[in-house]
């Protein structure tokens, strides 16, 4: 009887802890949190690499920071290498596949091969089930770049289109560009470039100067009593 009561008490105590742990794991997956091992941060500090600061920049899509994170794979080994691979794998959807792929374009071929191998190992460690699927399915841009294949960047094209159609104001807001107005104001006329003067209305280009006349100018009259 006492043993049964003791078991019931233990179950009541442990159930909230297990349930809470499951909720934390689910929350981590939903928020795309990136796993960072404390031992890895310590190792990076010893190597003079500001791991956490670089990671925060990389999460925001900073290309240089992402590239630095990838190149740090050449320094890591053993457990630190696996931990770093898991961090970088979970970083891809946070930084976005397009930004990650752009940052990896100019990596050395050997490093690209190493990343593919380590990402495969990291897929067996991450708790994010979506990232356990083939890399080609959820990060096609990164997969293509690491395999030295052509990379099509939809978000890059969208950004270029946005730049052509909108202009950024001083207060950070965007205003749509009027093609007709911007086309008129884009380049000054030739006359403006030369002398800063606009041609008169209805006059042909280069006709600013008065045309010569056919009037005869008489010589000045001699003074009386002069030599």
RODO-2510 file (C-alpha; in nm, 4 decimals, decimal comma):
residues 227
     n   res          X          Y          Z
     1     x     0,0000     0,0000     0,0000
     2     x     0,2767     0,2368     0,0954
     3     x     0,4683     0,1491    -0,2207
     4     x     0,1626     0,2264    -0,4369
     5     x     0,1171     0,5640    -0,2727
     6     x     0,4856     0,6410    -0,3149
     7     x     0,4662     0,5593    -0,6876
     8     x     0,1645     0,7853    -0,7295
     9     x     0,3451     1,0697    -0,5558
    10     x     0,6537     1,0250    -0,7761
    11     x     0,4403     1,0236    -1,0935
    12     x     0,2662     1,3431    -0,9858
    13     x     0,6005     1,5076    -0,9211
    14     x     0,7693     1,3916    -1,2424
    15     x     0,4791     1,4475    -1,4852
    16     x     0,4915     1,8306    -1,4768
    17     x     0,8682     1,8198    -1,5272
    18     x     0,8407     1,5892    -1,8305
    19     x     0,5491     1,7876    -1,9708
    20     x     0,7381     2,1135    -1,9223
    21     x     1,0439     1,9693    -2,0945
    22     x     0,8337     1,8666    -2,3954
    23     x     0,6792     2,2135    -2,4106
    24     x     1,0237     2,3754    -2,4043
    25     x     1,1405     2,1547    -2,6927
    26     x     0,8302     2,2422    -2,8946
    27     x     0,8796     2,6110    -2,8223
    28     x     1,2410     2,5891    -2,9368
    29     x     1,1334     2,4408    -3,2707
    30     x     0,8540     2,6954    -3,3234
    31     x     1,0791     2,9945    -3,2571
    32     x     1,3646     2,8560    -3,4691
    33     x     1,6004     2,8932    -3,1766
    34     x     1,9618     2,8055    -3,2459
    35     x     2,1377     2,5590    -3,0161
    36     x     2,4703     2,6824    -2,8813
    37     x     2,6908     2,4623    -2,6633
    38     x     2,8662     2,6514    -2,3782
    39     x     3,1823     2,4469    -2,4348
    40     x     3,1878     2,5650    -2,7973
    41     x     3,1607     2,9308    -2,6943
    42     x     3,4480     2,8769    -2,4497
    43     x     3,6615     2,7107    -2,7178
    44     x     3,5873     2,9910    -2,9655
    45     x     3,6874     3,2506    -2,7058
    46     x     4,0202     3,0748    -2,6596
    47     x     4,0697     3,0923    -3,0361
    48     x     3,9893     3,4657    -3,0404
    49     x     3,6553     3,4199    -3,2175
    50     x     3,3573     3,6160    -3,0806
    51     x     3,1107     3,3331    -3,1273
    52     x     2,7923     3,4709    -2,9728
    53     x     2,8337     3,8182    -3,1240
    54     x     2,9002     3,6748    -3,4706
    55     x     2,6038     3,4383    -3,4368
    56     x     2,3665     3,7230    -3,3490
    57     x     2,4744     3,9124    -3,6602
    58     x     2,4386     3,5981    -3,8699
    59     x     2,0830     3,5459    -3,7444
    60     x     1,9951     3,8852    -3,8945
    61     x     2,1269     3,7788    -4,2343
    62     x     2,4664     3,9517    -4,2180
    63     x     2,6612     3,7900    -4,5036
    64     x     3,0055     3,8478    -4,3508
    65     x     2,8951     3,7021    -4,0178
    66     x     2,7480     3,3923    -4,1844
    67     x     3,0681     3,3477    -4,3850
    68     x     3,2770     3,3804    -4,0667
    69     x     3,0616     3,1145    -3,8984
    70     x     3,1185     2,8777    -4,1904
    71     x     3,4934     2,9391    -4,2028
    72     x     3,5169     2,8631    -3,8301
    73     x     3,4484     2,4993    -3,9243
    74     x     3,8124     2,4819    -4,0324
    75     x     3,9158     2,5496    -3,6726
    76     x     3,6803     2,3108    -3,4924
    77     x     3,7302     1,9387    -3,4385
    78     x     3,5713     1,6516    -3,2484
    79     x     3,2767     1,7430    -3,0254
    80     x     3,3192     2,1145    -3,0942
    81     x     3,2884     2,0445    -3,4673
    82     x     2,9594     1,8565    -3,4183
    83     x     2,8211     2,1265    -3,1883
    84     x     2,9178     2,3981    -3,4347
    85     x     2,7619     2,2020    -3,7212
    86     x     2,4324     2,1800    -3,5318
    87     x     2,4397     2,5536    -3,4609
    88     x     2,5048     2,6342    -3,8267
    89     x     2,2392     2,3929    -3,9497
    90     x     1,9761     2,5519    -3,7247
    91     x     2,0981     2,8947    -3,8337
    92     x     1,9948     2,8422    -4,1984
    93     x     1,6162     2,8949    -4,1598
    94     x     1,6730     3,1835    -3,9172
    95     x     1,9080     3,3759    -4,1482
    96     x     1,6982     3,2510    -4,4471
    97     x     1,8181     3,0094    -4,7137
    98     x     1,8862     3,2862    -4,9695
    99     x     2,1145     3,4852    -4,7376
   100     x     2,2921     3,1707    -4,6231
   101     x     2,3508     3,0580    -4,9807
   102     x     2,4820     3,3998    -5,0844
   103     x     2,7311     3,3968    -4,7962
   104     x     2,8564     3,0498    -4,8932
   105     x     2,9049     3,1192    -5,2640
   106     x     3,2737     3,2097    -5,2420
   107     x     3,3804     2,9484    -4,9870
   108     x     3,6640     2,7160    -5,0834
   109     x     3,5561     2,3863    -5,2465
   110     x     3,7054     2,1746    -4,9644
   111     x     3,5141     2,3760    -4,7051
   112     x     3,1886     2,3300    -4,8978
   113     x     3,2443     1,9540    -4,8984
   114     x     3,3175     1,9617    -4,5253
   115     x     2,9966     2,1575    -4,4589
   116     x     2,7858     1,9011    -4,6456
   117     x     2,9355     1,6210    -4,4360
   118     x     2,8903     1,8013    -4,1065
   119     x     2,5376     1,9185    -4,1833
   120     x     2,4447     1,5543    -4,2433
   121     x     2,5823     1,4635    -3,9001
   122     x     2,4066     1,7633    -3,7434
   123     x     2,0714     1,6460    -3,8801
   124     x     2,0971     1,3483    -3,6472
   125     x     2,1503     1,5778    -3,3467
   126     x     1,8991     1,8595    -3,3946
   127     x     1,5586     1,8366    -3,2273
   128     x     1,3964     2,0321    -3,5099
   129     x     1,2321     1,7561    -3,7130
   130     x     1,1935     1,9843    -4,0166
   131     x     1,5712     2,0147    -4,0422
   132     x     1,6104     1,6355    -4,0369
   133     x     1,4644     1,6216    -4,3872
   134     x     1,7018     1,6317    -4,6897
   135     x     1,8771     1,9695    -4,7115
   136     x     1,7663     2,0056    -5,0747
   137     x     1,3997     2,0068    -4,9658
   138     x     1,4070     2,2928    -4,7146
   139     x     1,7248     2,4822    -4,8115
   140     x     1,7578     2,4399    -5,1904
   141     x     1,9758     2,7484    -5,2327
   142     x     2,2307     2,6408    -4,9725
   143     x     2,2287     2,2858    -5,1071
   144     x     2,2943     2,4107    -5,4607
   145     x     2,5803     2,6394    -5,3594
   146     x     2,7513     2,3731    -5,1474
   147     x     2,7272     2,1357    -5,4450
   148     x     2,8684     2,4031    -5,6803
   149     x     2,5427     2,4242    -5,8756
   150     x     2,3702     2,7390    -6,0149
   151     x     2,1840     2,9321    -5,7491
   152     x     1,8628     3,1223    -5,8206
   153     x     1,7853     3,3834    -5,5531
   154     x     1,4148     3,4861    -5,5612
   155     x     1,4456     3,7264    -5,2676
   156     x     1,7450     3,8971    -5,4333
   157     x     1,5407     3,9644    -5,7463
   158     x     1,2557     4,0944    -5,5325
   159     x     1,4976     4,3280    -5,3540
   160     x     1,6271     4,4629    -5,6862
   161     x     1,2721     4,5262    -5,8037
   162     x     1,1908     4,7026    -5,4765
   163     x     1,4961     4,9279    -5,5183
   164     x     1,3826     5,0288    -5,8669
   165     x     1,0251     5,1021    -5,7622
   166     x     1,0730     5,2584    -5,4177
   167     x     1,3017     5,5128    -5,2572
   168     x     1,3897     5,5352    -4,8894
   169     x     1,3015     5,8608    -4,7122
   170     x     1,5045     6,0287    -4,4375
   171     x     1,2657     5,8962    -4,1718
   172     x     1,3102     5,5382    -4,2927
   173     x     0,9760     5,5115    -4,4724
   174     x     0,9420     5,4115    -4,8378
   175     x     0,7905     5,6159    -5,1169
   176     x     0,7063     5,4840    -5,4601
   177     x     0,9069     5,6401    -5,7382
   178     x     0,7131     5,8121    -6,0175
   179     x     0,8949     5,7013    -6,3352
   180     x     0,7829     6,0078    -6,5316
   181     x     0,8984     6,2571    -6,2690
   182     x     1,2214     6,0760    -6,1927
   183     x     1,2961     6,0502    -6,5638
   184     x     1,2596     6,4266    -6,6109
   185     x     1,4727     6,5114    -6,3109
   186     x     1,7300     6,2363    -6,3632
   187     x     1,9618     6,4240    -6,6005
   188     x     1,9952     6,7957    -6,6755
   189     x     1,9939     6,9234    -7,0329
   190     x     2,3136     6,9899    -7,2240
   191     x     2,2639     7,3649    -7,1927
   192     x     2,2345     7,3383    -6,8162
   193     x     2,5579     7,1441    -6,8001
   194     x     2,7441     7,4023    -7,0039
   195     x     2,6396     7,7375    -6,8638
   196     x     2,3664     7,6661    -6,6088
   197     x     2,1119     7,8430    -6,8272
   198     x     1,7930     7,6866    -6,9575
   199     x     1,7094     7,7527    -7,3239
   200     x     1,4288     7,9991    -7,3814
   201     x     1,0842     7,8542    -7,4390
   202     x     1,0355     7,7647    -7,8043
   203     x     1,3954     7,8354    -7,8980
   204     x     1,6142     7,5655    -8,0538
   205     x     1,9018     7,4147    -7,8549
   206     x     2,2114     7,6326    -7,8781
   207     x     2,0117     7,9451    -7,9726
   208     x     2,0558     8,1210    -7,6398
   209     x     2,2984     8,3790    -7,7800
   210     x     2,1373     8,6665    -7,9763
   211     x     2,1644     8,6286    -8,3519
   212     x     2,3908     8,8798    -8,5356
   213     x     2,2088     9,1671    -8,7170
   214     x     2,2799     9,3358    -9,0587
   215     x     2,2825     9,6927    -8,9218
   216     x     2,5858     9,9081    -9,0183
   217     x     2,7574    10,0737    -8,7275
   218     x     2,8935    10,4210    -8,8153
   219     x     3,2480    10,5112    -8,6988
   220     x     3,2690    10,7611    -8,4111
   221     x     3,2687    11,1273    -8,5191
   222     x     3,5913    11,3291    -8,4869
   223     x     3,6080    11,5950    -8,2185
   224     x     3,6214    11,9523    -8,3422
   225     x     3,9635    12,1063    -8,3198
   226     x     4,1304    11,7705    -8,2944
   227     x     4,4435    11,6625    -8,4832
***
